[in-house]
Amino acid sequence: MSAVLVIEDDDRIRLSLVLALEDEGYAVSGVPTAEEGLELQRRSPADTVLVDLMLPGIDGFECIRQMRRTDDVPIVVISARDDTHDIVAALEAGADDYLVKPVAVKELTARLRALRRRARAVTPEAVPVLRFGELEILPEAGEVRRRGEPVAVTRTEFQLLCELADHPGRVLSRQQLLQRVWEYDGGDERLVDVHVGRLRQKIEDDSAAPQHLVTVRGLGYKLQR
């Protein structure tokens, strides 16, 4: 049984999410503040975290940043805020996905299933090490190294990197990456752009002038040696 933590200050919404996910077979815990959510995740880690942005005390953005310092758990934002700035800021803070309220239970559970599959996924033709210059990707170990030093990446970032590494030098469009990594047909391309940006900050000497994870204007992204 997969465990889900819901961090939502609106009692009605939190209870409805807890009950709906329990009906779908999840073990669900719900808390009204980021402080309680961070403490509960430290004591009893969930497999997935759902977090609202507008929380009392520590807000959702800071909650995600603090959780990301020590935990690669998949994080999904569920918020009424649908402004592009808020969505991008939440993804840059470390969220894996973003849903705008009101959320349909079927859509939410479909996203949770995709996150679970992504967490378990290994690159299709796994080899011990994939090398791109000073960058090393170890698909079977779930590790990334740069100049021999480990690079901390989230599960989604790792799967995105593996997907690009499986097709070295080949351009993959944003829609192809959304389908292969997030399992979305026709999803929000900002998910790809923000995750690529986060990866560049971790694996490139200069994220503004990337040497490995490059943009092919009008087409998409590729990972090159």
Secondary structure, DSSP 8 states (H G I E B T S, - for coil): --EEEEE-S-HHHHHHHHHHHHHTT-EEEEESSHHHHHHHHHHS--SEEEE-SS-SSS-HHHHHHHHHTT----EEEEES---HHHHHHHHHHT-SEEEESS--HHHHHHHHHHHHHHHH---TT--S-EEETTEEEETTTTEEEETTEE----HHHHHHHHHHHTSTT--B-HHHHIIIII--SS--THHHHHHHHHHHHHH-S-TTS-SSEEEETTTEEEE--
